Amino acid sequence: MEGFICTQHWKRYVSAILLFAAFLNSTSAVTHYSVPEELEEGSVVANLVEDLGLDVKTLVERKMRIEIIANRKYLDVNKETGELYIVERIDRESLCPAKTSCYLKMEAIIENPKRIFYIELEIMDINDNAPHFRRDTIDLDISEATQPGERFSVSNAVDPDVGSNSVKTYRLSESDYFTTEIQTGRDGSKFADLILKKKLDREQQAVHYLVLTAVDGGTPSRSGTASIIVHVLDTNDNAPTFNEESYHINVMENSPIGSVVIHLNATDSDEGSNSELIYSYSLYTSEKTQETFNLNPNTGEITVKGVLNYEDVRIYDMEVIATDKGASSLSGQCKLKILVEDMNDNHPQISIKSFQSPVNENIALDTVIAVVSVSDKDSGDNGVVDLHIPDNMPFKLRESSDNYYELVVSEPLDREKVPEYDVTFTVTDRGSPPLSDNETMTLELLDVNDNVPQFPQSFYTIRVMENNAPGALLSSLTAFDPDLHENQYLVYFILEKEIANTSMSMLFSINPENGNLYALKTFDYEIEKEFLFHIEARDSGSPPLSSNVTVHIVIVDQNDNAPVIVSPWRAHGSVVEEKIPRSTDKGSLVAKVIALDTDSVHNSRITYQFLQVTDATLFSLDQYNGEIRTMRMFSYRDPRHQRLVVVAKDNGEPALSATVTIKLSTVETAVKAYSDMTEVPLEYDIFSDLNLYLVIGLGSVSFLLLITILVTIVLKCQKPKASKAAPPCRNSVISERNSTIADSTLVSNDAYWYSLFLAETRKGKLVVRQPVPKGSRYIVSSIPRGTGLTETSDSAASTLQVWKKNT
């Protein structure tokens, strides 16, 4: 701009037009100059002395001065050079507001003789002002029901510049919902209408932020912006509508103040406060127009408020908005053109002639529900009406006669899905713009028993801990019936099923009203582990409908049984006594503890441990199979009696256990200890296992003692103690059969026996005797006929085996 108005270039923008009359000396001539506004102080406009034909040397003498017809002295003459220059910056918009042309009139006066020269300086506009809006932020409330194409007024931009430097166009920020349309006023001013191009949806976007930019035509162009905030209002009501979209009214100038110009009438098809309207001017209506005419906000009556002067303003443009008083207000608008000099509608009507409600949900298709008639007092297209209902309903309209329609069932109805329908009849005429009316009726559906009770699951598995309390609640088996009233009242039964001559109703009970399942007895996992039966749910409809569900009761084990030691067998609280040779090898099997637990697999998993042991380095115990084996050979320092206490513990929580005490006695014998349980026939040669020298010594020294011992043994064998049959021992079975031996010479040189045993024939039977420590009893078994095996066992000792080998 400074380059534009600098002094050395001002001649490019100054055009001096000298108009002289026929006589050059005539004072009626007017000298014209043109300069741009905002020239810097001191800028030369023209050489006034040359243009007026005066002598510059006489200016001081003749007292030349400039008289400006204005409040300020914008220019003056340099009396030395005769140049007309700028004294004060000239602002065209302040000097000539709202005018397309601007002139500054001056008089150049000289004395001796006195002459007056008329000078006219045209102030040319430059683009030194940017457009601006009256409001920086424009808030608009727009209903989501507003139809595309609707126009909305926004504040227009103002630019003090004129001509091409004034507002030329508007641009709207990118939006999928709004666009603008440029309007031109009679005075050439530009303003923009905000137009809705796509239907709004408040649920998707409640607020739209837009930027409206006003651009002038200067070079370079200037612009100003205003923010438009569009608030989308959620409503389903109808917007008010005027009888006409625009009005042309003739009013005589100088009409009396208060005289009626027009009575605007807008109608709203809603009721109550939503149909009460308030009238107001839109932002498009200029302040001058609002000062001239008064709008009654309650009645819509427009009266004269100011003086009407045809010479000043011939046409007034205004826009009136009618807004209802609903919670989410809607508005309609109309335009008025008032020329200073100096309508008719009917809504279509709906009449419900008959209506059937309620109806059964199984009503037949094509059944008539209602009869409706429509009418419109208008003629032509305005009197032609169309009736329709929403598309997403199981009904259709069928025209029965002129302007009469039947509402019939078009699809099967289901009360459980939709219990009632609000059917809205909408009648619309074919006028422009179309008018409409609507009527809503509610159709209620009656329930029929068409749904069977449904359980959430088809199979229930219920886990019950054993030892439960009788009457304990096991589970709640509840079915659902979507029907109503007695059709949904359910009764629960246990379908009878006998298991081992026991009815399910003796074991379980169910509450017929709420489906609570109870146990009637205490269950024992070791006796009964599961039950399978059916429960039926039956409604109270007519006829009743029912369904059943399978129930699987699983009894869960508790660790309520302690292990029982079955081997080695002993009487309650007694000690098991075992004898083993001192020559037993390392790793030989000494005894095996076997315990049983009647609980479930998890709780009956048994492990074995030493609770007490005389010498921990001598024996080992397998914690899983209960085998007791030697860890080394016996030494002469080891005591002859070993006490072992074994505990058998189950895997329950808390764990239960049983103990057995084993008293081991070592004997001097040549019996070989076995490291496994395989039954292998043994051969024994009495002469190969005895030291010959030992036999000779014992025979010579202890002959009498041996005879005494033999006599004592014979006497005790004749008095056997009555006892119960011994339980099965590990890897052997005690034979109790007393068979007569036909050949008493069975024990002869063709049979080889362990030296531990003595054998003799008595009364036709072969008697095998086992010497045991003092205080123990003898075990006598007879040999079955025809067998070569005699097995002998003491209830407090490990299994002993005798084998016969035929030679």
C-alpha positions, 0 to 999 in steps of 0.5 A: 500500500505504501508503494501505491501511495508514495509521493514519487508515483502518485502521478500514475493515479492522478488525472487532472481534468481541466474544464474551462468555460469559453473564457479562461478567466471565468471563475465558474470553471471547475478544476477536477483532480483524482487521487487514491485515498490514504496518500501519505502526508506531503504527497503532491496532488498537482501543480495547481498554479500551472493548471490555473495559469497563475504566476508562482512568484505572485502567490505570496503577494496575492495571499493564495489560500485553499478553502475546503468545504469540510470539517478538516483541511486535507490539502494545501498549496505550497506558495513557493512551488504552487503545488497542491499537496496532502496535509492529512491522510484522507479516508474515503470510508470516513469522508463518504460512507456508503457512497459509490463516488466521493468528491472533496470540493475546495476553493482556491482564493487569491487577492489583488485582484480577488479571484476564486477558483473551484476545485473538485478532488475525486477520492478514489477507493483502494482495497484497504478494508477487509470484509467483516461480519456483524457477528463472529459466531453465528449459532443456528438451531436446526431440527433433524427433521428439516428437509434438504433444500431448507434455507437458513439466514446467516449474518452477511459480511460488510466491507466499507470499500465500494465497487470491486473492492466490496464483498463479491462472494462467500465460501463455506468450509467443506461440509457434507450437509450444508452449502451456500447460495449467493444472493444479490440485493438491490443495492448490489450487496452480496449475502449468502443463504445457508442451504441444507443439502442432506438430511441431518441426523442428531444421533450421528452428529449433534453439532456441525462447525462451519466457517463462512468466508466473505471475499472482496473483489480487490487486488489482492483480495481481502477476506473475513470469516465467521464461525457457524455453529449448527446445533441439531435438535432432536424432534419428530414434530412438524415445522410451522408453515406460512400460507405463502413462501413470499409476499408482494405488498404495496404500501402508500408512502406517508402511511400513518404510523401503526397502519397494518401492512399485512397479517402473516399467518403461519400454521403448525399441525402439532398441538399444545405449546408445539403449535403456539408460534412466535414471529421474528425477523431473520438476520437477513432483514436489515436494521433499516427495515426493522426500524421502519416496520414493526412485527408483532411476535404473537400475532404476526401482524406487520404495521408501519413504525417509521416514516415511509418516503418513496424518494428515500427507499422504494422497496423493503425486503424482509424475511419473517420466521415463525418459531413454535414453543416446543422443547426443540423448537422448529421454525418456518420462514417467508419473504416479504417485498414491500413496495412503497406507493402503495392467501387460502389453504386447507389441510387434508383430513382423516376419519377413522370409520371403524377400528378393531382392537385388541385382536388375537395374535394368531389372527388370519391374514387379510383380516380387516382391522380398520376402515379409514376415509380421507378428504380435502376441501381444496380443488385440483392437485391441492385436493388430491390426497394420498394415504400411507402408513409406515413401511415396516409394519405387517399391514397394508392399505387396500382402497375399497372405494373412493377415498375409503381405505381398509387396513388389513393384516399382511404378515403373521403377527407374534405378540411375543415379538411385538405386543402392540402396534402404533399405526400412523395414517398420514394423508398428504395432498399434492399441492405445492408445498404439500400439506399433510395430516396424520392420525395414530391408533394403537392395535393391541395383540392378545396372547394365545398359548403358542410357546412351549416352556424352554429351559436355558439348557437341555442337559444339567449336570449337578454335582452333589457332595456325599454326606449331604444334609437331607433337604439340601437345595441342589439347584434351581431349574427354571424354564421360561415361557414368553406367553402371558398370564396362565399361559406362562404359569409353569408347574415342575414335575420329576418324571418317575423312573425307578433305579434298583426298585427305588423311585426318583421321587423318594430320592429327590423333590422339586418345588412345583412353583419355582423349580428348586430341586432338593435331595431327600436323603444323604448320599454315599459315594461308595454306594451310589455314584450318579442318577439320571432322570428328567424334569418336566415344565408344563404351562397352565394354558389350554391345551397345556404345553410342556418340555423336559430337561435331563438332569444328571446328578453326580455324587462327589466323593469325600475322603470319609474312609480311612485305608484298611490294611489287609496284608499282612493280616492281623487281629485288631491291635495285634502285632504282626510277627515275621521271621527271616533268615539272618543270611538274607541278601541285600534287596530281599523282600521281607514283607509287603504291606497292602492297604485298601481304601473304598473312596474314589480314585483320587482319595484312595491313592495310598502311599506307605511310609515308615513311622518307626524303624529300629534301624533305618539303614537296614530296611527300605519301604517302597512308598507306592507298593508297600514292599519292605526290602533289606538295604544290606545284609545282617551283621552280628551287631544287628539285634535279632528283633526289629520293630517296624511301624508302617503307616498307609496314608491316602491322598484325601484332604485331610488325609486319613491313615492306618498303621501296622506294626511288624516285629521281625525276628532273625533266625539262623537258617539257610533259607534264601531270601528272595528279592522278588515274588516269583514262585520258583520251585526250590531244591534243597539237599540237607547235606550240601547246606550243613557243615559236616563238622557241625553236624558231627559236633551237634550229634555227639554233644546234643543228642539227648537235648534233641530227643527232648525237643522232639518229644515236646514238639510231638506233644504240642502237635497233639493239642492244636489250638482252635483258631479261625482260618487265616486270611489269604497271605501274600502270594499263597493260599492256605489249604484247609482241606483234610484229605487222607493220604493213601500212601503214608510213605510220601515223605521219603528219599524222593522228597526234599524239604527245607531243614526248617520243617519237620515231617512225620506221618500220624494216623494216615496223614502227613503233618508238617510243623513249623517251629516258632518262638516261644509263645507262638502256636503251631500251624498244622496243614494236611497235604491234599491228595495227589498234589506235591505242594503243601502251603503253611502259614501263620497268621502273624508270619509271612508266607512260607512255602514247601515244595516237593520234587519227584525224582 
